[in-house]
Amino acid sequence: MPSLFVIQGRDQGKRFELQGSCVRVGREKGNTVQLHDTEVSRFHAELREQGGRYELVDLGSSNGTYVNSQLIDHHLLNSGDRVQVGRTLMIFTAGDELTSHERVDSISIVGQEQHPGGSRIVSTLGQQPGERIFGIHSERSESDSPWLARARSNLDVMYHTALAASHTLDIDQLLQRIMELIFEWVEADRGCVMLLDRDLDQLVPKVRRDRKSTAGESIEISRTILDYVLQHNEGVLTSDASDDERWDSAASIVRMGIREAICVPMQGRYGVVGVIYIDTYTAPGRFIQRPANRFSAEHLKLMVAIGHQAALAIEDTSYYSAMVQAERLAAIGQTIATLSHHIKNILQGIRGGSYLIEEGLKSGEFDVVSKGWAIVDKNQDKISNLVMDMLTFSKEREPEMVPADLNEVVTDVIELAQTRAADAGVKLVWTPDAQMPLLTFDPDALHRAVLNIVTNAVDACEKAESGLVEPRQVEPRQVTVRTEYAAAQQLVRIIVEDNGEGIAPEDLARIFSVFESRKGSRGTGLGLPVSQKIMHEHEGDIVVDSTPGQGSRFCMSMPAILAQPADPDAAPGAAQTRYGL
Amino acid sequence: MPELSLEQRKRVLIVDQSADSRSVLRTVLERRGVQILESPCAAQGLELVRQHHPEVVVLDLESDAAEDRSVRAAYECELATHRAELVILGNLRRCEVPADEHLVRKPYHYAPLIRKIEQLIERTVQPGGNGAGQCLRCL
């Protein structure tokens, strides 16, 4: 779907999907693309669909509409166009590009037999030899002309700049590496990179590098040079600041001891993101004789290219960070909304139970008090389960492996689920494997994992029974739970089967995704992901088979780690199953 | 209070996915002589409306399909025909609910909700209560 993605401005990270024949952009609430930008007009521009494409039309806005830095009245947009309104910069992305998809279909991979007499490999070049071609220390021919040697050296610098730019998403690390490269290649005494802070509208130093001899001195950068670079969007080289007519002879450059300087803009796709500055330095009053120049026009050209590369990398990183941030915020929002909803429902239940208790106490009817208490109690369990599931899901944890009896753990789950099953009119059948040995596992965690699966099975039966799904035949709803010890495979299994509503094939793939619940407002969407996480922590898994209208089978399996024989000197009861609720 | 026959007792239908909520309302209202019908889902609830003509329907919008505007419209139509009242439990904005319906935002307190249901039962038995006989939306 076509979209506008905000990469600069207060709405940075937002993506607006474009639907319909006319999409309005502006500051007012009624706009589809509503921007929180005081420099955007109330109704600033419109995107009008024309034969599957969008035309951007300015609606007489105060500050104008720009596409790729050009002021426009109307403009047919292409994918990748930069749309600027006020201080907000957006990238337009068209929908599916059919032509490129169609052309992709015409690519096929054929075998040698279908292509007799075809191509043969005559030469190969791996990644590392590739680097050596450009490497500073690569073998060079004696016959290399100075021009060729220079070209190779420049190519080497650009190659390594491109590598640095493409191998990191950490801007500070990238800038550090770029300064290192510059210092390897040019005899600068000092250098720094400054990035433009768009909120403060000023340059902020990010990285500084010095040769040893100047390391202690503070670096003072001439405002004159910086202003010139930013205003003209040009790199500058000054070989002798006092002779350069661009600088006021009284300017600070000479007083600061700067002999030569290169300052280049970091020009990205969407504007200047900062500057790179290097200079040679002699402390004021220490001139003995004028030394030879170290910077040349060629250095300037290459610095401009490096600045451009670095700027592109910074923009890409910012774009990526904005997207990650947007996704993170969306995920946090969804988590808060989902959990608030469940907590609200639980509180509603507690409120109902409390109300019954109050009514029963007023009228002296014990059965009403008892009914109210049962509701409060049930909701206490719900909140406790929700909190435990949230804790289990939210942190990486090592299972606490202790000798325990799996049958005993499952028995306890059955006891807990029995009341719930009886309320729902579901029969719970439990068949423990009599041969189950004492195993080593985390009984608390396994208890939670099995409880979630059994509770789901009961709910699935109840839903089928209540008529929320199409009834298929009149038969008692039933959940069977059994354990199996497969000695030959060194595995244990806990199998939970129900004859409830079943799961549609298209839902099966999503049942272990967090907050994907098929139980409506009753489900937290945490139970199955938590059970799966616990099984994975035990190096096990859960396999599900289900047929809609017939029921489901959840098979939880994990390696059977036999418990070591109990130490006769150990305290009594040490090998007993322990788990808290 | 003299015992009322089943025919004399006023009927309230509770459509709510939460068994707890249904249980609380049933317990309290039955003690006050109201006959309770209940359903966890909206479509099934609509069938109960057609069969039993309750005086008041309490519809939780989180119940299966209750958020579907056409389902609500079907309720409105049925209830208008039978001069019954609709109480909606949910988080709609006031402007999204017709003036003749009653919105109770969640989470709610039970005492005011029960008072509201009792008032509406009273209204339906008074002459000139909630309109008469014909659903204007169906005309």
Interface residues (C-beta under 8 A of the other chain):
Chain A: K344 N345 L347 Q348 G349 R351 G352 G353 Y355 L356 E359 S363 E365 V368 K371 G372 I375 K378 N379 D423 S466 G467 L468 G520 S521 R522
Chain B: Q17 S18 A19 D20 S21 S23 V24 T27 V28 R31 P40 C41 Q44 E62 D64 K106 P107 Y108 H109 Y110 A111
